[in-house]
Amino acid sequence: MKLESVVYAIAGVFFGLITGWIIGSQQASVAPRASMPPVESAAPAPASSSAAPPGTPAPAVLDQAKVQALQSIADKDPKNAVARAQLGNLYYDAGRYPDAIKWYEESIALSPSDVDVSTDLGVSYYYNNDPDRAVTQLERSLKLNPAHAKTLLNLGVVKAFGKQDLKGATEVWKKLVEVAPQSPEGQQAKQALDSLSSAHGALGQ
C-alpha cells in the first residue's frame, strides 16, 4: 500500500482540520491575515489575512454597502491598490472567488511587493479549483518573503490537497518549522508533520 494512501486513511480527519485552519485564513481563524490599512472614507474589510476544494470556508453575506463604497473609491482612483485588496477580501469572505481574484489581481498589479495580497490571491486560486495557479502564486509570494509563515503553511496545504504532493508539502512545512517554529503557523506545520510521521510508521507495521 502506498504511503499516500496510508497517510490519507490515518490522517484524513486531521488534515481536514488543518486545511480549515490554514486555507480559511480570511475568516477569523488560527492564521490571521495581516491587517490592511483602511481606505479613507470607506469601512475597512475584516482584518483577518493572507482556497469545492477541502477546507473551503462557509461564505459570509456580502456587504453591498462596503462593496459600493470601495468600488467608488477604486473607480475614482485607478492606482488605489488598497481599495482593490479590500474588495478582494469582501468577495473572498462571501465565497465569490472569481470576483476576489479579479480585485486581488488588480491590487497586486499596482502593488507587486504586497506579500499578503499575493498570498490571498494564491489561496483564492485554490478555492477556485485552480491548484496549479495557486502554487505558482504562492511561490511568487515566497520570492517576496521566503519566510512568510502564512504563505508556507498555505503552500503546503495546496500541495497536499490540490496536487496530492505529500513530499512537496512535507518539504514546505519543514522549512516553516525551521524559520518560525514558535508561530501559530509553525505549530500547525509541526502537527501536520507529526501526523505524516505517524502514518509513515504505520506503513512499516
C-alpha positions as CSV (number, residue, x, y, z in Angstrom):
1,M,0.0,0.0,0.0
2,K,1.4,3.4,-1.0
3,L,2.4,5.9,1.8
4,E,0.0,8.4,0.3
5,S,-2.9,6.0,0.8
6,V,-1.9,5.3,4.4
7,V,-1.5,9.0,5.2
8,Y,-5.0,9.8,4.0
9,A,-6.5,6.8,5.7
10,I,-4.9,7.6,9.1
11,A,-4.7,11.3,9.0
12,G,-7.5,12.4,6.8
13,V,-9.6,13.9,9.5
14,F,-6.6,15.8,10.9
15,F,-5.7,17.2,7.6
16,G,-9.3,18.3,7.1
17,L,-8.9,20.3,10.3
18,I,-5.5,21.7,9.2
19,T,-7.0,22.8,5.9
20,G,-9.7,24.7,7.7
21,W,-7.1,26.4,9.9
22,I,-4.9,27.4,7.1
23,I,-6.8,28.0,3.9
24,G,-9.7,29.6,5.6
25,S,-7.5,32.4,6.7
26,Q,-9.7,35.2,5.5
27,Q,-12.2,34.3,8.2
28,A,-11.4,34.5,11.9
29,S,-9.1,31.6,12.0
30,V,-5.8,30.4,13.5
31,A,-3.7,32.0,10.9
32,P,-5.0,35.6,10.6
33,R,-4.1,37.8,7.6
34,A,-2.1,40.9,8.3
35,S,-4.4,43.9,8.7
36,M,-4.8,46.1,5.7
37,P,-4.6,49.8,6.2
38,P,-8.1,51.4,6.0
39,V,-9.1,53.3,2.9
40,E,-10.0,56.8,3.7
41,S,-13.8,57.4,3.9
42,A,-14.5,53.7,3.4
43,A,-15.1,51.0,6.0
44,P,-12.1,48.6,6.0
45,A,-12.6,44.9,5.3
46,P,-12.2,42.3,8.1
47,A,-8.7,42.3,9.4
48,S,-8.0,38.6,9.2
49,S,-5.5,37.6,6.4
50,S,-3.3,36.1,3.7
51,A,-8.9,28.2,-1.1
52,A,-15.3,22.6,-3.7
53,P,-11.6,22.0,-2.5
54,P,-11.0,20.7,1.0
55,G,-11.4,23.4,3.7
56,T,-13.4,25.8,1.7
57,P,-14.9,28.2,4.3
58,A,-18.6,28.8,4.6
59,P,-19.4,32.1,2.8
60,A,-20.4,35.2,4.6
61,V,-23.1,37.6,3.5
62,L,-21.6,40.1,1.0
63,D,-21.8,43.6,2.5
64,Q,-23.1,45.6,-0.5
65,A,-22.7,48.9,1.2
66,K,-18.9,48.3,1.7
67,V,-18.6,47.0,-1.8
68,Q,-20.2,50.1,-3.2
69,A,-18.1,52.4,-1.1
70,L,-14.9,50.7,-2.1
71,Q,-15.9,50.4,-5.7
72,S,-16.5,54.1,-5.8
73,I,-13.0,54.7,-4.4
74,A,-11.5,52.3,-6.9
75,D,-13.3,53.9,-9.8
76,K,-12.1,57.3,-8.8
77,D,-8.5,56.3,-8.1
78,P,-7.2,53.7,-10.7
79,K,-4.0,53.4,-8.7
80,N,-5.6,52.6,-5.3
81,A,-4.2,49.1,-4.5
82,V,-5.6,49.1,-1.0
83,A,-9.3,49.6,-2.1
84,R,-8.9,46.8,-4.6
85,A,-7.4,44.4,-2.0
86,Q,-10.3,45.2,0.4
87,L,-12.8,44.5,-2.4
88,G,-11.0,41.2,-2.9
89,N,-11.3,40.5,0.9
90,L,-15.1,41.1,0.8
91,Y,-15.7,38.9,-2.2
92,Y,-13.4,36.2,-0.7
93,D,-15.4,36.2,2.6
94,A,-18.6,35.8,0.5
95,G,-17.2,32.8,-1.3
96,R,-17.2,34.6,-4.6
97,Y,-13.7,33.6,-5.6
98,P,-13.7,34.7,-9.3
99,D,-14.6,38.3,-8.1
100,A,-12.0,38.1,-5.3
101,I,-9.4,37.0,-7.9
102,K,-10.3,40.0,-10.1
103,W,-9.7,42.5,-7.4
104,Y,-6.6,40.8,-5.9
105,E,-5.0,40.7,-9.4
106,E,-5.7,44.4,-9.9
107,S,-4.3,45.2,-6.5
108,I,-1.1,43.1,-6.9
109,A,-0.6,44.7,-10.3
110,L,-0.4,48.1,-8.6
111,S,1.5,46.9,-5.6
112,P,3.5,43.8,-6.7
113,S,5.5,43.7,-3.4
114,D,2.5,43.1,-1.2
115,V,3.1,39.6,0.0
116,D,-0.2,39.3,1.9
117,V,-2.3,40.2,-1.2
118,S,-0.2,37.8,-3.3
119,T,-0.9,35.0,-0.8
120,D,-4.6,35.8,-0.6
121,L,-4.7,35.7,-4.4
122,G,-3.0,32.3,-4.4
123,V,-5.5,30.9,-1.9
124,S,-8.3,32.3,-4.0
125,Y,-7.0,30.4,-7.0
126,Y,-7.0,27.2,-4.9
127,Y,-10.6,27.8,-3.8
128,N,-11.5,28.4,-7.5
129,N,-10.3,24.9,-8.3
130,D,-7.0,26.0,-9.9
131,P,-4.2,24.5,-7.7
132,D,-1.6,25.0,-10.4
133,R,-2.1,28.8,-10.4
134,A,-2.3,28.7,-6.6
135,V,1.1,27.0,-6.3
136,T,2.6,29.5,-8.8
137,Q,1.2,32.5,-7.0
138,L,2.3,31.2,-3.5
139,E,5.8,30.6,-4.8
140,R,5.8,34.2,-6.1
141,S,4.9,35.3,-2.5
142,L,7.9,33.3,-1.2
143,K,10.2,35.2,-3.6
144,L,9.0,38.4,-1.9
145,N,9.4,36.9,1.6
146,P,10.9,33.4,1.8
147,A,10.0,33.2,5.5
148,H,6.4,34.3,5.2
149,A,4.7,31.9,7.6
150,K,1.1,32.0,6.2
151,T,2.4,31.5,2.6
152,L,4.5,28.5,3.6
153,L,1.5,27.0,5.5
154,N,-0.9,27.6,2.6
155,L,1.6,26.3,0.0
156,G,1.9,23.0,2.0
157,V,-1.9,22.6,2.1
158,V,-2.3,23.3,-1.6
159,K,0.4,20.8,-2.5
160,A,-1.0,18.2,-0.2
161,F,-4.7,18.5,-1.2
162,G,-4.7,20.3,-4.5
163,K,-1.7,18.5,-6.1
164,Q,-1.6,15.3,-3.9
165,D,2.1,16.1,-3.4
166,L,2.8,15.0,0.1
167,K,6.6,15.1,-0.4
168,G,6.4,18.7,-1.5
169,A,4.1,19.6,1.3
170,T,6.4,18.0,3.8
171,E,9.4,20.0,2.5
172,V,7.5,23.2,2.7
173,W,6.2,22.5,6.3
174,K,9.7,21.5,7.4
175,K,11.0,24.9,6.2
176,L,8.2,26.7,8.1
177,V,9.1,24.9,11.3
178,E,12.7,25.9,10.8
179,V,12.0,29.6,10.1
180,A,9.1,30.2,12.5
181,P,8.9,27.3,15.0
182,Q,7.0,29.3,17.7
183,S,4.5,30.9,15.4
184,P,0.9,29.5,15.2
185,E,1.6,28.5,11.6
186,G,4.8,26.8,12.6
187,Q,3.0,24.9,15.3
188,Q,0.3,23.8,12.8
189,A,3.0,22.7,10.4
190,K,4.7,20.6,13.1
191,Q,1.4,18.9,13.9
192,A,1.0,18.1,10.2
193,L,4.5,16.7,10.0
194,D,3.9,14.6,13.2
195,S,0.8,13.2,11.6
196,L,2.7,12.3,8.5
197,S,5.4,10.7,10.5
198,S,2.8,8.6,12.4
199,A,1.3,7.4,9.1
200,H,4.7,6.5,7.8
201,G,5.4,4.4,10.9
202,A,2.1,2.7,10.4
203,L,3.2,1.8,6.9
204,G,6.1,-0.2,8.3
205,Q,4.0,-2.2,10.8
